[in-house]
Amino acid sequence: MKRYIIFSLLVILLSLPFSLEAENDTLTVALVGDIMLGNTYPKKRLPANGGNNLFDHTRHILRRADITAGNLEGAMCEGGTCTKSLSNNRSYAFKMPPEYRRHLADAGFDFICLANNHINDFSATGRAETMANLDKVGIGYAGLPECRSACKEVKGVRFGFCAFGYNSYVLKHTNEKLVRSIIEEVRADCDILIVSFHGGDEGDHCNTLPYGTEYFYGENRGDLRKFAHLCIDLGADIVFGHGPHVTRAVEGYKGRIIAYSLGNFCTTTGMNVTGNRGHSPILEVQVDRNGVLLGGKIHSFKMRFGGGPQPDTTNSVAKLMKKLSESDIKNNLIRILDDGTLVVTPYEEVSAAEERIDSILIGAAYPTKEFLLGKHIYGNDTNFVNIPSKYTGLSKENSYIQKRVLAAFELMYADAKADGITLRVTSASRNFNTQKYLWESKIKDYSEKYPDRIECAKRALKYSSLPGTSRHHWGTDLDFISKRLAYWSSPQGKKAYSWLQNNAHKYGFFQPYGEGRTTGHGEEKWHWSYYPLSELYLEEYLKLVTLSDIKGFKSDFSAETFDVINNYVLGISRVSYE
């Protein structure tokens, strides 16, 4: 019996190192957004009890992580001259008491991003004091020319940290050469690389992640999708952002994770924390020793003005980030459950079909569901430009088109002009709201003549698309010269149409609503579509959009009543493009 017991104990003891090693193969990183613990300028606005209770509800999550990182939104200093003019309502200066450094250390922070628009609120003196205060409590930091990166070893794994912003005094994510240099430099000295960034538009309306460069009061705040993907491509394992003061989507990309904005975390005074600005998530990420994403969880908290983050028992933050991640990210490798749990699909090399899509979409807008439905801000997408006024009489906001489409159109315009045809553009990109206005105006005009709502909608559909189904949402389709049928029956109209029929295909355009179809809208001789992009968008539309997505306007029953996807979206002329 004794031999059996001794043998059993020996087996258990021998297995312990392997069990511990297996547990150590999973590492946890806790990430948060903006931190501003109180302000002493121009007057003191500090939390109660010296800020000792700011992290009472979150400390247990932050401290249990192997690495915890966030963004310090302001200077932690006593000296320095304020660099901001506070006379208008758009400027704020944040100066935290130096002794509050202990709150960050006590909460478990290992890395702090300094690459933001408030680190210089009290000049170089404030920056230097902030770094000195973080040094005193052993917290690493990065994001300034004088602090390009930080490193820390945990459980035999070396974590690297670097940070980027958009201001002149920080390391700028808009400088690709600099980004490449720093990431390659830090990557060579660590096992797992974390990149933090401050960027994007600001405000309640900024939850949705746009394509292209974002601006705030004319300031370039970066092309954040492009930047984040570049970081992963260069070797980063975790990329997290902040700056819009609201949360954004989370993306699984090539087996790594990108959080595009974690919003405000602990911004106790001096910042608006009402509504969605008060969402204060902790993103807990689990990775293996090589930085490969294994799982994680979004812990939901809400900010209380004058205090710290409070538990959000409804999980509203996680649910919002789930919704954003589903709508804004195509082929996301992360699925977020209502309780915030991250379910990760292992990364596999892209298929030939996906490579084809990616190659076609170089220099073009990516077809998310929101984009395809017209819920897109063209002015925020660098793939869109305004059509020069010499080609159109449209207003600036109504003359957006994708760059590739404009390039093809300009060639076609010049050749048509040489043949005596002026292809004046009368309509270009239209978002959901513009299409909604046009559709509802048509319904109003027809309702008296056709009091039966189904007949009224059917008549309107002859030459109008439901919002969410218009090809004009995609920036690929143009209307030329006139929508009056009489014009296209005139000698000038016949000449223009004949030229388009014989030549438009040479530049990539086709007529989606030609004659001879049995379904769809009526014939539109004025409407021409750039096939190389619109055909791909149509394929993606059929994969991503259902009838239940087509709603939010008068007579939206029409979507199901007339099965508009099969009968109208697909009711186009099918041509071979050569």
KEZAMI-86591 format. One record per residue (C-alpha): x, y, z; residue number from 0; chain; residue in one letter. Coordinates in steps of 0.2 Angstrom, whole numbers, plus 5000, padded with zeros to 4 digits. Each point is the difference from the previous one (the first is absolute). Layout:
residues N
     x     y     z   nr  kette  rest
     X     Y     Z  NUM      A     A
...
***
This chain:
residues 578
     x     y     z   nr  kette  rest
  5000  5000  5000    0      A     M
  5014  5012  5005    1      A     K
  5009  4996  4983    2      A     R
  4984  5004  4991    3      A     Y
  4998  5017  5009    4      A     I
  5018  5005  4997    5      A     I
  4999  4995  4982    6      A     F
  4984  5011  4998    7      A     S
  5008  5015  5009    8      A     L
  5015  4998  4988    9      A     L
  4989  5000  4985   10      A     V
  4991  5016  5006   11      A     I
  5016  5009  5004   12      A     L
  5008  4995  4983   13      A     L
  4985  5007  4991   14      A     S
  4999  5017  5009   15      A     L
  5014  5009  4990   16      A     P
  4991  4994  4984   17      A     F
  4983  5007  5006   18      A     S
  5008  5016  5005   19      A     L
  5009  5002  4984   20      A     E
  4983  4996  4991   21      A     A
  4992  5014  5010   22      A     E
  5014  5012  4996   23      A     N
  4998  4997  4981   24      A     D
  4984  5011  5001   25      A     T
  5004  5019  5004   26      A     L
  4987  5013  5005   27      A     T
  5001  5018  4994   28      A     V
  4988  5013  5007   29      A     A
  4997  5016  4989   30      A     L
  4990  5016  5003   31      A     V
  4998  5016  4992   32      A     G
  5002  5018  5006   33      A     D
  5005  5003  5018   34      A     I
  4999  5018  5008   35      A     M
  5000  4999  5019   36      A     L
  4995  5018  5004   37      A     G
  5006  5017  4996   38      A     N
  5009  5014  5009   39      A     T
  4999  5013  4986   40      A     Y
  4993  5013  4999   41      A     P
  4992  4995  5016   42      A     K
  5000  4984  5010   43      A     K
  4987  4987  4995   44      A     R
  5005  4985  5009   45      A     L
  4991  4984  5005   46      A     P
  4995  4996  5018   47      A     A
  5012  4992  5013   48      A     N
  5015  5005  4990   49      A     G
  4996  4988  4986   50      A     G
  5003  4985  5010   51      A     N
  4983  4992  4995   52      A     N
  5001  5003  4981   53      A     L
  5004  4982  4996   54      A     F
  4991  4991  5014   55      A     D
  4988  4991  4987   56      A     H
  5013  4997  4987   57      A     T
  5016  4996  5009   58      A     R
  4998  4982  5002   59      A     H
  4999  4998  4981   60      A     I
  5015  5012  4996   61      A     L
  5011  4992  5013   62      A     R
  4997  4982  4996   63      A     R
  5006  5002  4982   64      A     A
  5018  4997  4995   65      A     D
  5001  5016  4992   66      A     I
  4988  5016  5001   67      A     T
  5001  5015  4989   68      A     A
  4990  5016  4997   69      A     G
  5001  5018  4994   70      A     N
  5005  5014  5012   71      A     L
  4989  5014  4993   72      A     E
  5010  5015  5007   73      A     G
  5016  5005  5009   74      A     A
  5004  4994  5018   75      A     M
  5010  5015  5006   76      A     C
  5001  5015  5011   77      A     E
  5010  5012  4989   78      A     G
  4999  5005  4982   79      A     G
  4991  5014  4991   80      A     T
  4983  4996  4992   81      A     C
  5001  4999  4981   82      A     T
  4981  5001  4997   83      A     K
  4989  5015  4998   84      A     S
  4985  4996  5011   85      A     L
  4989  5014  4994   86      A     S
  4990  4990  4988   87      A     N
  4990  4984  5003   88      A     N
  5011  4989  4990   89      A     R
  5016  5001  5010   90      A     S
  5003  4991  5016   91      A     Y
  5016  4998  5011   92      A     A
  5003  4985  5012   93      A     F
  5012  5001  5014   94      A     K
  4999  4985  5012   95      A     M
  5009  5001  5018   96      A     P
  5017  4991  4999   97      A     P
  4995  4990  5016   98      A     E
  4986  4991  4990   99      A     Y
  5014  4990  4992  100      A     R
  4997  4987  5014  101      A     R
  4982  4997  4995  102      A     H
  5006  4994  4983  103      A     L
  5013  4989  5008  104      A     A
  4988  4993  5013  105      A     D
  4988  4996  4986  106      A     A
  5013  4990  4991  107      A     G
  5005  5010  4985  108      A     F
  5016  4994  4991  109      A     D
  4999  5011  4984  110      A     F
  4993  5017  4997  111      A     I
  4998  5009  4983  112      A     C
  5005  5018  5000  113      A     L
  4997  5003  4981  114      A     A
  4985  5011  5002  115      A     N
  4994  5018  4998  116      A     N
  5001  5004  5018  117      A     H
  5017  4994  5005  118      A     I
  5007  5017  4995  119      A     N
  4987  5010  5009  120      A     D
  5014  5007  5011  121      A     F
  5014  5000  4988  122      A     S
  5016  4990  5000  123      A     A
  5001  5003  5019  124      A     T
  4984  4991  5002  125      A     G
  5005  4986  4989  126      A     R
  5016  4997  5009  127      A     A
  4992  5001  5017  128      A     E
  4987  4987  4995  129      A     T
  5014  4988  4994  130      A     M
  5009  5003  5016  131      A     A
  4985  4996  5011  132      A     N
  4996  4984  4990  133      A     L
  5018  4995  5002  134      A     D
  4998  5002  5019  135      A     K
  4987  4986  5001  136      A     V
  5008  4989  4987  137      A     G
  4987  5002  4986  138      A     I
  5007  4999  4982  139      A     G
  4994  5013  4987  140      A     Y
  5002  5004  4982  141      A     A
  4994  5012  4986  142      A     G
  5012  5015  5000  143      A     L
  5016  5002  4991  144      A     P
  5009  4999  5016  145      A     E
  4991  4984  5005  146      A     C
  4998  4989  4984  147      A     R
  4996  4984  5009  148      A     S
  5000  4990  5016  149      A     A
  5002  4982  5005  150      A     C
  4996  4988  5014  151      A     K
  5003  4982  5003  152      A     E
  4986  4989  5008  153      A     V
  5000  4981  5002  154      A     K
  5015  4999  4989  155      A     G
  4992  5010  4986  156      A     V
  5006  5017  4995  157      A     R
  4986  5012  4996  158      A     F
  5004  5015  4989  159      A     G
  4990  5016  5000  160      A     F
  4999  5015  4988  161      A     C
  4987  5014  4997  162      A     A
  4995  5012  4987  163      A     F
  4990  5015  4998  164      A     G
  4997  5015  4987  165      A     Y
  5007  5015  5008  166      A     N
  5017  5008  4996  167      A     S
  5007  4996  5017  168      A     Y
  4996  4981  5000  169      A     V
  5005  4986  4989  170      A     L
  4988  5001  4986  171      A     K
  4990  4986  4993  172      A     H
  4998  5010  4984  173      A     T
  5019  4998  4996  174      A     N
  5001  4982  4993  175      A     E
  5019  5001  4999  176      A     K
  5001  5004  5019  177      A     L
  4987  4987  5004  178      A     V
  5010  4986  4991  179      A     R
  5016  5005  5008  180      A     S
  4994  5000  5018  181      A     I
  4990  4984  4998  182      A     I
  5014  4991  4992  183      A     E
  5012  5006  5013  184      A     E
  4989  4995  5015  185      A     V
  4995  4983  4991  186      A     R
  5018  4995  5000  187      A     A
  5001  5001  5019  188      A     D
  4984  4992  5006  189      A     C
  4989  4985  4999  190      A     D
  4983  5008  5000  191      A     I
  4998  5018  4993  192      A     L
  4986  5012  5006  193      A     I
  4996  5016  4990  194      A     V
  4989  5014  5007  195      A     S
  4994  5014  4989  196      A     F
  4990  5016  5003  197      A     H
  4990  5005  4985  198      A     G
  4983  5002  4991  199      A     G
  4986  5013  5000  200      A     D
  4992  5005  5016  201      A     E
  4983  5000  5007  202      A     G
  4984  4990  5003  203      A     D
  4998  4997  4981  204      A     H
  5017  4991  4999  205      A     C
  4996  4982  5005  206      A     N
  4999  4994  4982  207      A     T
  5018  4997  4993  208      A     L
  5001  5008  4983  209      A     P
  5012  4996  4986  210      A     Y
  5014  5012  4995  211      A     G
  5007  5015  5009  212      A     T
  4990  5008  5014  213      A     E
  5000  5018  5004  214      A     Y
  4995  5011  5015  215      A     F
  4998  5019  4997  216      A     Y
  5012  4997  4985  217      A     G
  5013  4991  5009  218      A     E
  5006  4984  4993  219      A     N
  4996  4986  5013  220      A     R
  5006  4986  4989  221      A     G
  4994  4985  4990  222      A     D
  4998  4988  5014  223      A     L
  4996  4984  4991  224      A     R
  5015  5002  4989  225      A     K
  5011  5004  5015  226      A     F
  4994  4986  5011  227      A     A
  5002  4987  4986  228      A     H
  5017  5007  4996  229      A     L
  5005  4997  5018  230      A     C
  4995  4982  5000  231      A     I
  5008  4997  4983  232      A     D
  5016  5007  5007  233      A     L
  4999  4988  5015  234      A     G
  4989  5008  5014  235      A     A
  4989  4988  5010  236      A     D
  4988  5011  5009  237      A     I
  4995  5017  4993  238      A     V
  4988  5011  5010  239      A     F
  4994  5018  4997  240      A     G
  4991  5015  5009  241      A     H
  4997  5018  4995  242      A     G
  4982  5001  4994  243      A     P
  4994  4999  5019  244      A     H
  4987  4986  4995  245      A     V
  5003  4982  4996  246      A     T
  5002  4992  4983  247      A     R
  5002  4983  4992  248      A     A
  5011  4986  5005  249      A     V
  5008  4990  4986  250      A     E
  5009  4983  4999  251      A     G
  5013  5002  4986  252      A     Y
  5013  4987  4995  253      A     K
  4998  4992  5017  254      A     G
  5003  5016  5010  255      A     R
  4988  5013  5007  256      A     I
  4997  5018  4996  257      A     I
  4988  5011  5012  258      A     A
  4997  5015  4990  259      A     Y
  4995  5011  5015  260      A     S
  4997  4995  5018  261      A     L
  4993  5017  5004  262      A     G
  5001  5009  5017  263      A     N
  5005  4989  5014  264      A     F
  5003  5010  5016  265      A     C
  4997  5018  4995  266      A     T
  4993  5006  5017  267      A     T
  4999  5019  4997  268      A     T
  5001  5012  4985  269      A     G
  4993  4988  4987  270      A     M
  4983  4997  4994  271      A     N
  4995  4982  5006  272      A     V
  4982  5001  4996  273      A     T
  4992  4987  4988  274      A     G
  5012  4989  4990  275      A     N
  5015  5011  5005  276      A     R
  4997  4992  5017  277      A     G
  5004  4983  4994  278      A     H
  5015  4994  5009  279      A     S
  5005  4982  4994  280      A     P
  5015  4990  5006  281      A     I
  5005  4989  4985  282      A     L
  5008  4984  5008  283      A     E
  5010  4991  4986  284      A     V
  5007  4982  5001  285      A     Q
  5015  4996  4989  286      A     V
  5013  4986  4999  287      A     D
  5018  5002  5002  288      A     R
  5002  5005  4982  289      A     N
  4986  5013  5001  290      A     G
  4987  4990  4991  291      A     V
  4983  5005  5005  292      A     L
  4991  4986  5011  293      A     L
  4985  5010  5007  294      A     G
  4995  5013  5012  295      A     G
  4986  5010  5007  296      A     K
  4993  5018  5000  297      A     I
  4996  5005  5018  298      A     H
  4986  5013  5000  299      A     S
  5001  5015  5011  300      A     F
  4993  5018  5000  301      A     K
  5009  5016  5005  302      A     M
  4992  5010  5014  303      A     R
  5005  5018  5000  304      A     F
  5011  5004  5015  305      A     G
  5004  4982  5003  306      A     G
  5006  4985  4991  307      A     G
  4993  4986  4989  308      A     P
  4985  4992  5007  309      A     Q
  4993  4982  4996  310      A     P
  4988  5000  4985  311      A     D
  4988  4986  5004  312      A     T
  4991  5001  4984  313      A     T
  5017  4997  4990  314      A     N
  4995  5014  4989  315      A     S
  5018  5004  4995  316      A     V
  5003  4982  4995  317      A     A
  4984  4999  4990  318      A     K
  5004  5016  4991  319      A     L
  5018  4995  4995  320      A     M
  4992  4983  4994  321      A     K
  4988  5009  4989  322      A     K
  5014  5012  4993  323      A     L
  5012  4985  4997  324      A     S
  4987  4991  4990  325      A     E
  4995  5015  4990  326      A     S
  5017  5008  4997  327      A     D
  5012  4985  4997  328      A     I
  4998  4988  4986  329      A     K
  5005  4982  5002  330      A     N
  5004  5004  5019  331      A     N
  5010  4986  5008  332      A     L
  4992  5005  5017  333      A     I
  4982  4998  5005  334      A     R
  4994  5009  5016  335      A     I
  4987  4992  5011  336      A     L
  4987  5011  5009  337      A     D
  5010  4998  5016  338      A     D
  5016  5006  4992  339      A     G
  5009  4984  4997  340      A     T
  5011  4999  4985  341      A     L
  4998  4984  4989  342      A     V
  5015  4999  4989  343      A     V
  5000  4991  4983  344      A     T
  5018  4994  4996  345      A     P
  5009  5010  4987  346      A     Y
  5003  4991  4983  347      A     E
  5008  5006  4984  348      A     E
  4988  5009  4989  349      A     V
  4991  4990  4986  350      A     S
  5003  5003  4982  351      A     A
  4983  5008  4999  352      A     A
  5004  5012  5014  353      A     E
  5016  5004  4992  354      A     E
  4991  5004  4984  355      A     R
  4988  5012  5010  356      A     I
  5015  5008  5009  357      A     D
  5009  5003  4984  358      A     S
  4985  5008  4991  359      A     I
  4997  5011  5015  360      A     L
  5017  5008  5000  361      A     I
  4996  5019  5001  362      A     G
  4981  4997  5002  363      A     A
  4988  5000  5015  364      A     A
  4998  4983  5009  365      A     Y
  4982  4993  4999  366      A     P
  4994  4999  5018  367      A     T
  4981  4998  5002  368      A     K
  4999  5018  5006  369      A     E
  5009  5006  4984  370      A     F
  4989  4989  4989  371      A     L
  4984  5007  5008  372      A     L
  5006  5018  4997  373      A     G
  5004  5003  5018  374      A     K
  5017  5008  4996  375      A     H
  5008  5017  5002  376      A     I
  5008  5003  4983  377      A     Y
  5009  5015  5006  378      A     G
  5009  4990  5013  379      A     N
  5006  4987  4987  380      A     D
  5016  5004  4991  381      A     T
  4994  4988  4986  382      A     N
  4987  5013  4996  383      A     F
  5003  5016  4991  384      A     V
  4989  5014  4994  385      A     N
  4997  5000  4981  386      A     I
  5008  5016  4993  387      A     P
  4987  5014  4997  388      A     S
  5004  5000  4981  389      A     K
  4991  4983  4999  390      A     Y
  4985  5004  5010  391      A     T
  4989  5013  5008  392      A     G
  4997  4990  5016  393      A     L
  5004  5007  5017  394      A     S
  5016  4994  5009  395      A     K
  4990  4989  5012  396      A     E
  4991  4991  4985  397      A     N
  5015  4998  4989  398      A     S
  5010  4987  5008  399      A     Y
  5006  4985  4990  400      A     I
  5014  4987  5003  401      A     Q
  5017  5005  4993  402      A     K
  5001  4985  4988  403      A     R
  4983  5004  4993  404      A     V
  5005  5018  4997  405      A     L
  5016  4995  4991  406      A     A
  4990  4989  4988  407      A     A
  4987  5013  4998  408      A     F
  5012  5014  4996  409      A     E
  5007  4989  4986  410      A     L
  4983  4997  4993  411      A     M
  4995  5018  5001  412      A     Y
  5015  5006  4990  413      A     A
  4997  4988  4986  414      A     D
  4981  5003  5000  415      A     A
  5003  5019  4999  416      A     K
  5012  4997  4985  417      A     A
  4985  4992  4992  418      A     D
  4988  5014  5004  419      A     G
  4992  4992  5015  420      A     I
  5000  5009  5017  421      A     T
  4998  4987  5014  422      A     L
  4994  5012  5014  423      A     R
  4998  4991  5016  424      A     V
  4983  5003  5008  425      A     T
  5001  4988  5015  426      A     S
  5014  4991  5008  427      A     A
  5001  4992  5018  428      A     S
  4985  5001  5011  429      A     R
  5000  4994  5018  430      A     N
  4985  4991  5009  431      A     F
  4993  5017  5006  432      A     N
  5000  5008  4983  433      A     T
  4992  4985  4992  434      A     Q
  4987  5000  5014  435      A     K
  4996  5018  4996  436      A     Y
  4998  4996  4981  437      A     L
  4990  4985  5003  438      A     W
  4988  5007  5013  439      A     E
  4997  5016  4989  440      A     S
  4995  4988  4986  441      A     K
  4988  4990  5011  442      A     I
  4992  5017  5005  443      A     K
  4998  5005  4982  444      A     D
  4992  4984  4995  445      A     Y
  4989  4997  5015  446      A     S
  4986  5011  4995  447      A     E
  4999  4992  4982  448      A     K
  5003  4982  5007  449      A     Y
  4992  4999  5017  450      A     P
  5003  4982  5002  451      A     D
  5017  4999  5009  452      A     R
  5006  4985  4991  453      A     I
  4995  5007  4983  454      A     E
  5008  5016  5004  455      A     C
  5017  4992  5005  456      A     A
  5000  4990  4985  457      A     K
  4998  5015  4989  458      A     R
  5014  5009  5009  459      A     A
  5011  4985  4998  460      A     L
  5000  5002  4981  461      A     K
  5013  5014  5001  462      A     Y
  5005  5001  5018  463      A     S
  5010  4988  5011  464      A     S
  4996  4997  5018  465      A     L
  5012  5007  5013  466      A     P
  5013  4986  5003  467      A     G
  4998  4993  4982  468      A     T
  5007  5014  4989  469      A     S
  5015  4997  4990  470      A     R
  5004  5018  5002  471      A     H
  5005  4996  5019  472      A     H
  5016  4992  4994  473      A     W
  5009  5014  4991  474      A     G
  5000  4990  4984  475      A     T
  4985  5007  4990  476      A     D
  4997  5016  4991  477      A     L
  4985  5008  4991  478      A     D
  5004  5010  4984  479      A     F
  4992  5015  4992  480      A     I
  4981  4998  5004  481      A     S
  4987  4989  5008  482      A     K
  4987  5006  4988  483      A     R
  4994  4986  4989  484      A     L
  4996  5013  4987  485      A     A
  5019  5005  4999  486      A     Y
  5005  4983  4996  487      A     W
  4987  4999  4986  488      A     S
  5007  5016  4992  489      A     S
  5014  5000  4987  490      A     P
  5013  5006  5013  491      A     Q
  4994  4987  5012  492      A     G
  5001  4986  4987  493      A     K
  5017  5005  4995  494      A     K
  5006  5000  5018  495      A     A
  4992  4983  5004  496      A     Y
  5008  4993  4984  497      A     S
  5017  5005  5005  498      A     W
  4998  4993  5017  499      A     L
  4994  4983  4994  500      A     Q
  5015  4999  4988  501      A     N
  5013  5007  5011  502      A     N
  4997  5000  5019  503      A     A
  5006  4982  5002  504      A     H
  5017  5005  4994  505      A     K
  5002  5010  5017  506      A     Y
  4991  4987  5011  507      A     G
  4982  5007  5000  508      A     F
  4984  4991  4996  509      A     F
  4982  5004  5000  510      A     Q
  4992  4991  5015  511      A     P
  4982  5004  4995  512      A     Y
  5000  4996  4982  513      A     G
  4985  4994  4989  514      A     E
  4995  4982  4999  515      A     G
  4999  4996  5019  516      A     R
  4985  4992  5008  517      A     T
  5003  5006  5018  518      A     T
  5007  5016  5008  519      A     G
  4999  5018  4997  520      A     H
  4995  5008  4983  521      A     G
  5012  5003  4987  522      A     E
  5012  5014  5004  523      A     E
  5011  5006  4985  524      A     K
  5008  5013  5012  525      A     W
  5006  4988  5013  526      A     H
  5018  4992  4998  527      A     W
  5010  4989  5012  528      A     S
  5018  4997  5002  529      A     Y
  5000  4981  4998  530      A     Y
  5017  4995  5008  531      A     P
  4994  5006  5017  532      A     L
  4981  4999  4999  533      A     S
  5000  4982  4995  534      A     E
  5011  4996  5015  535      A     L
  4989  5011  5012  536      A     Y
  4984  4991  4993  537      A     L
  5008  4983  5004  538      A     E
  5004  5006  5018  539      A     E
  4983  5008  5002  540      A     Y
  4991  4983  4996  541      A     L
  5011  4992  5014  542      A     K
  4998  5013  5013  543      A     L
  4983  5009  4998  544      A     V
  4983  4992  5003  545      A     T
  4983  5007  4998  546      A     L
  4999  5004  5019  547      A     S
  5014  5012  4998  548      A     D
  4990  5011  4988  549      A     I
  4990  5011  5011  550      A     K
  4998  5016  5009  551      A     G
  4990  5010  4987  552      A     F
  4982  5002  4994  553      A     K
  4993  4985  4991  554      A     S
  5014  4989  5006  555      A     D
  4988  4986  4999  556      A     F
  5004  5000  4981  557      A     S
  5017  4991  5003  558      A     A
  4991  4984  5005  559      A     E
  4984  5003  4990  560      A     T
  5010  5002  4983  561      A     F
  5015  4989  5005  562      A     D
  5011  5014  4995  563      A     V
  5016  4991  5001  564      A     I
  4995  4987  4988  565      A     N
  4989  5011  4989  566      A     N
  5009  5017  5000  567      A     Y
  5018  4999  5007  568      A     V
  5002  4984  4989  569      A     L
  4988  5007  4986  570      A     G
  5014  5007  4990  571      A     I
  5008  4997  4983  572      A     S
  5013  4987  5001  573      A     R
  5014  5003  4988  574      A     V
  5017  4993  4997  575      A     S
  5013  5013  5004  576      A     Y
  5016  5000  4989  577      A     E
***
